[in-house]
Amino acid sequence: MQISANNPDRKTWLHVDKNSDFPIQNIPFGVFLTRDDIITIGTRIGDTAIDLGALHQLGYFSDIPLTDDIFLQDTLNDFIADGRKTWRAVRNRIADIFDADNDTLKNNKQHKEVVLFRLDEIEMQLPVQIGDYTDFYSSIEHASNVGKLFRDEEHALLPNWLHIPIGYHGRSSSIIPSGIPIHRPQGQTLPPDAETPLFGPSKFVDFELEMAFITTDANDFGEPIPVNEAEEYIFGLVLFNDWSARDIQSWEFVPFGPFLSKNFASSMSPWIVTLDALEPFRVQGPKPIKEQMPYLKTKGNKNFDINLEVAIQPKTAKETIVSRSNFKHMYWNMSQQLAHHTINGCPVNSGDLMGSGTLSGPTPESLGSMLELTWRGSNPITLKDGTERTYINDNDTVIMRGYCENDGTRIGFGEVKNELLPVFNPGKK
């Protein structure tokens, strides 16, 4: 089935600003609470949210084999489980409904009243029920920088890094959507000159600029996913901030890796942009430095040219952009990550989330964490209001944005935006 929704010449009868992340060529999927306190699955064109549950009930998807309640749920999991053929058919149909040359819905005032919402009339929700969450470590620039900071330049990359996509299983219960504030975490740390650990608030709370992909039901128990078929099981991508407490992390990570330093919060953008929508933005990834094993060798362009940025906004000041990077820098691509994840027979389910790992680039301004940007706190960043940051302060808001752009078409992800509050105080609820 062709991806007619990607037609760059298509126009819509809805208003879309010139630099919108959500033209009719995007058509992402999300879940929102309407003005009538009804949770529905929807999409977005420009600044208009579209209730797909209402559209389906009104018969606009009548010739696509969908269950009656597929869009009347509070997660996208069942829709994602229907597979790529269904995703593509629905997305193509939405593009047709809102095409400038189609008057069917455009001229039906009664239908529009129940289908269309302004953004200030909805409240975005977490779009999927995340059963499992895996975080990878797939940027060679980030891995090299961390190695230099904690070891030395000669041993920056550990021996296994160029042979396998490194990853660890995270905690899905603390993944939150954009807009939900988080509290500064507490835990054990070992100060530089101390012999025994201390307990208290983390002093080194950091962001990690990542993207994450959402999977569908992919394989039976014991069955690996071939690397060049992996994209059939990837629904789409979101922006992802894998918050980190660096001082807790440095004390706890040996021998099993991150624990409390990572599981207090990770945040994701609410609109899932499909792999189909990103098709025009494919690029070649970094050339392998070492020969890769056959099960990890991919064909064709598997990376995507997605511009990324991070801003820090203090409580009473304007935001300052502190990082500009790109998803194309990822050394181990999504197909390789999914193939490696399942090579031992690990099953992957609808709604599972796979984080890319911090996406640092080759230049100083493209580093994807404060750990790197300030070189472990030794080079503070000055914000627009004149204050300095080595890590994230209480009441700072971290904002991440991402978009693709070529030949006059822009496909974006919106933003993921969360404020860091002081340590939780049960007396101040």
WODA-V588505 format. One line per field, one symbol per residue. ss: DSSP state (~ for helix, > for strand, _ for the rest). phi: phi as a letter, one per 30 degrees, with the letter a starting at -180 (. if undefined). Layout:
ss=???
phi=???
//
This chain:
ss=___~~~_____>_________>______>>>>>_____>>>>>>>__>>>>~~~~~~___________________~~~~~__~~~~~~~~~~~~~~_>_________~~~~~~~>>>~~~_>>________>>>>___~~~~~~~~~~~__~~~___________>>>__~~~>>>____>>__>>>>________>>>>___>>_>>>>>>>>___________~~~~~~~>>>>>>>>__>>~~~~~~~_____________>>>___>>>____~~~>>__________~~~______>>__>>>>>>>_____>>>>>>>>~~~____~~~~~~~~~__________>>>________~~~__>~~~~_______>>_____>>_______>>>>>>>>>>__>>>>>>>>>>>>>____~~~_
phi=.dcdddedddcbdddbdecddbddddhdbabbcddcicdbdbbbbicccbddddedddjdcdccdbddceccccbdedddddjdededdddddeeddcdecccedecceddddcccbdddcbbdcddbdddbbbccbccddddddddddcbaddcecdedddcbddabdccddcdbdejddbcedcldbbeecccbdcclddcbdbcbdbbbccccecadejcdcdddcdddccdabbdbccebcddddddcdcccjdbddbddabbbddcddddeddedcdbddededbecdedcdccidccbdcdbbbbcbdebbddbdcabbadddddcddddddddecdcjddccdjdbbddiecccdcedcdcadedechijdbdccdddjdcbcbddeidccbcbaacaahicccbciabbbcccdeebddbd
//
